[in-house]
Amino acid sequence: MKQLYRLVSVLALCACSTTGPIHSQETPDPMGTMPPVGFGSLTQEQISISIANSQLTVRFEPLNERLLRLLAPDAYRALSGMIASRRAAIDSVSRMSGTSQPGLMLVTVYGNVAEVRFEPTLIGVSMNSRRFDPVGIIPLDANFSRQQLQRQTVGMGLFIFSEELPVYSAMAFSYGSATAEGWASKIATFDRELARVSARARSQATQQAPDTATDAVKQE
């Protein structure tokens, strides 16, 4: 636990010190294909799930490339840019933990009352009886670093896991004793959007393909 706290503090200093290219988190897709970029229409709300009580609202957003490519282009660019801006810190945590293909999750905490504290180490992800614990946490703002919020303020942190989160499985997200188990109901939405994205990409490719017959007539 103490090691995780020290890691949070160190990474808070280096989180914004990188300007590198975007590295995709691509892994073999359980659907058999990686969605093409630029054809999605989902919102961030549709790829996230929340837990709320009288003091806090905690939103969990897995940043798996398979999901990011289903987002509308603006949202995809924003999240991909955020990942790229923290690439050095992500790579540092990965090396320290011996992780070659890290999984990422954006956690956003909203304060519902004044002077409310939150504990990042109480955040967890599980599937069936297996728990996925982060190997590092990168604070994305001062509120998350302080672990304290005012009413209607927000703190954001990037959680790093030793492997990709199984986003096409029925994951459960928790904060302390509170658990959100509605992820399974989102998977059908992901499947439908993946089919639409693939169809849009094929349609555009067909429209942009040269008309060889017309070209031959023009050349004559």
matplotlib code that plots the C-alpha trace (Angstrom):
import matplotlib.pyplot as plt

x = [0.0, 2.8, 4.6, 1.5, 1.2, 4.9, 4.3, 1.3, 3.4, 6.3, 4.1, 2.3, 5.5, 6.3, 2.8, 3.0, 6.6, 6.3, 5.6, 5.7, 3.6, 0.4, 1.0, -2.0, -3.0, -3.9, -4.3, -6.2, -9.8, -12.3, -14.6, -11.8, -11.0, -9.7, -12.1, -10.8, -10.3, -12.7, -16.0, -17.3, -20.3, -20.3, -20.0, -17.7, -20.7, -21.5, -18.1, -18.1, -19.9, -20.4, -20.9, -22.5, -23.3, -24.2, -20.5, -18.9, -19.6, -16.9, -16.8, -14.8, -13.7, -11.5, -9.2, -8.9, -8.2, -11.0, -13.4, -11.7, -12.1, -15.9, -16.0, -17.0, -13.8, -13.6, -13.8, -11.3, -8.8, -9.1, -8.6, -5.8, -4.1, -4.4, -2.7, 0.0, 0.8, 1.3, 3.2, 6.5, 4.9, 2.9, 6.1, 7.9, 5.3, 5.2, 8.9, 8.9, 6.1, 7.5, 4.4, 4.7, 1.1, -0.5, -4.2, -5.5, -8.5, -9.6, -11.2, -13.1, -14.2, -16.9, -17.4, -21.1, -20.3, -17.7, -14.2, -14.8, -11.9, -11.5, -9.1, -7.7, -6.6, -10.3, -11.0, -11.0, -12.0, -13.0, -14.4, -16.0, -13.7, -10.6, -9.6, -7.5, -5.4, -3.5, 0.3, 0.4, -1.8, -1.0, -2.9, -4.1, -4.9, -4.2, -7.5, -6.7, -3.2, -4.6, -7.3, -9.8, -12.6, -14.9, -18.6, -19.1, -15.3, -13.6, -10.5, -9.1, -6.5, -5.1, -5.0, -2.4, -2.9, -0.5, -2.7, -5.6, -9.0, -11.4, -13.8, -15.9, -16.6, -18.9, -16.6, -17.6, -16.2, -15.9, -15.2, -14.8, -17.9, -20.0, -20.0, -21.3, -22.2, -23.9, -21.0, -22.4, -25.4, -23.1, -21.4, -24.3, -23.9, -20.2, -21.0, -23.6, -21.3, -18.4, -20.7, -21.7, -18.1, -17.0, -19.9, -19.1, -15.5, -16.4, -18.9, -16.3, -13.7, -16.2, -17.0, -13.4, -12.3, -11.5, -14.0, -11.7, -14.3, -14.9, -11.2, -10.6, -13.3, -11.7, -8.3, -9.6]
y = [0.0, 2.4, 1.6, 2.6, 5.9, 6.7, 5.8, 8.1, 11.0, 10.3, 10.0, 13.2, 15.0, 13.3, 12.9, 15.9, 15.7, 13.7, 14.5, 11.2, 9.6, 7.8, 4.1, 2.0, -0.6, -3.0, -6.7, -9.5, -8.5, -11.2, -10.1, -11.0, -7.5, -4.1, -1.3, 1.3, 4.8, 7.6, 5.9, 5.5, 7.4, 6.4, 8.9, 8.5, 8.0, 4.8, 3.3, 4.1, 3.1, 5.0, 4.5, 7.3, 8.0, 11.1, 12.2, 11.0, 9.9, 7.7, 7.1, 4.2, 4.4, 1.6, 3.0, -0.1, 0.7, -1.6, 0.7, 4.0, 3.3, 3.0, 6.6, 9.6, 11.1, 14.1, 11.9, 9.4, 12.2, 13.7, 10.4, 9.3, 12.6, 12.3, 8.9, 10.2, 13.1, 10.6, 8.0, 8.4, 7.9, 4.9, 3.3, 4.0, 2.2, -0.7, -1.2, -1.1, -3.7, -5.9, -5.2, -5.3, -4.6, -2.4, -1.9, 1.7, 3.1, 6.7, 7.3, 10.5, 11.4, 14.1, 15.8, 15.8, 17.7, 20.1, 18.9, 15.2, 12.9, 9.8, 6.9, 5.7, 2.4, 1.5, 1.4, -2.1, -4.1, -7.8, -10.4, -13.5, -14.3, -12.6, -9.1, -6.7, -4.4, -1.4, -1.5, 2.3, 5.4, 8.7, 11.7, 13.9, 17.0, 18.6, 17.5, 13.8, 14.3, 15.8, 13.1, 15.8, 17.5, 20.5, 20.3, 20.1, 19.7, 16.9, 14.8, 12.5, 9.8, 7.2, 3.7, 1.3, -2.5, -5.3, -6.4, -5.2, -5.2, -7.7, -5.1, -7.7, -9.6, -8.9, -6.9, -5.3, -2.0, -1.1, 1.7, 0.3, -1.8, -0.3, -2.2, -1.4, -4.6, -3.1, -3.5, -6.7, -4.8, -2.5, -5.3, -5.6, -1.8, -2.4, -5.3, -3.2, -0.2, -2.4, -3.7, -0.2, 1.0, -1.8, -1.1, 2.6, 1.9, -0.5, 2.0, 4.7, 2.4, 1.5, 5.1, 6.1, 3.1, 4.3, 3.5, 1.6, 1.4, 5.1, 5.8, 3.6, 5.5, 8.8, 7.7, 6.7]
z = [0.0, 0.9, -2.3, -4.3, -2.5, -3.2, -6.9, -7.0, -5.7, -8.1, -11.1, -10.3, -11.1, -14.4, -15.8, -18.1, -19.1, -22.3, -25.9, -27.8, -30.5, -29.7, -29.0, -29.6, -27.0, -29.7, -28.7, -30.5, -30.6, -29.3, -32.2, -34.7, -35.9, -34.6, -35.5, -38.0, -36.7, -37.4, -37.9, -34.4, -32.8, -29.2, -26.3, -23.3, -21.2, -23.2, -22.5, -18.8, -15.6, -12.3, -8.6, -6.6, -3.0, -1.0, -1.0, -4.2, -7.7, -9.2, -13.0, -14.5, -18.1, -19.5, -22.2, -24.3, -27.9, -29.0, -27.2, -28.0, -31.7, -31.3, -30.0, -32.0, -33.6, -31.3, -28.2, -29.7, -30.4, -26.9, -25.1, -27.4, -26.9, -23.1, -23.3, -25.5, -23.2, -20.3, -22.3, -20.5, -17.1, -18.4, -19.8, -16.6, -14.5, -17.0, -16.8, -13.0, -12.9, -15.7, -17.8, -21.6, -22.6, -19.9, -19.5, -18.8, -17.1, -16.6, -13.2, -12.6, -9.1, -8.6, -5.2, -4.1, -0.8, 0.4, 1.7, 0.7, 0.7, -1.5, -1.5, -4.9, -3.5, -2.7, -6.5, -8.0, -11.0, -11.0, -13.3, -11.7, -8.8, -10.3, -9.2, -11.3, -9.2, -10.6, -10.7, -10.8, -10.7, -12.5, -11.1, -13.9, -11.8, -8.4, -6.9, -7.5, -6.1, -2.9, -2.8, -1.7, -3.5, -3.0, -3.9, -7.7, -8.4, -10.2, -9.8, -12.5, -12.4, -14.9, -13.5, -15.0, -14.9, -15.7, -18.6, -20.7, -19.0, -20.5, -21.8, -23.7, -20.5, -17.5, -15.4, -12.0, -10.8, -7.1, -4.7, -1.2, -0.5, -3.4, -6.7, -10.2, -12.1, -15.2, -17.6, -19.1, -20.4, -22.4, -24.4, -26.9, -27.6, -28.3, -30.7, -32.6, -32.9, -34.1, -36.9, -37.8, -37.8, -40.1, -42.4, -42.6, -43.3, -46.1, -47.6, -47.7, -49.2, -51.9, -52.6, -52.9, -55.1, -58.6, -61.3, -63.7, -66.5, -66.5, -66.3, -69.4, -71.4, -70.4, -71.5, -75.0]

ax = plt.figure().add_subplot(projection="3d")
ax.plot(x, y, z, "-o")
ax.set_aspect("equal")
plt.show()
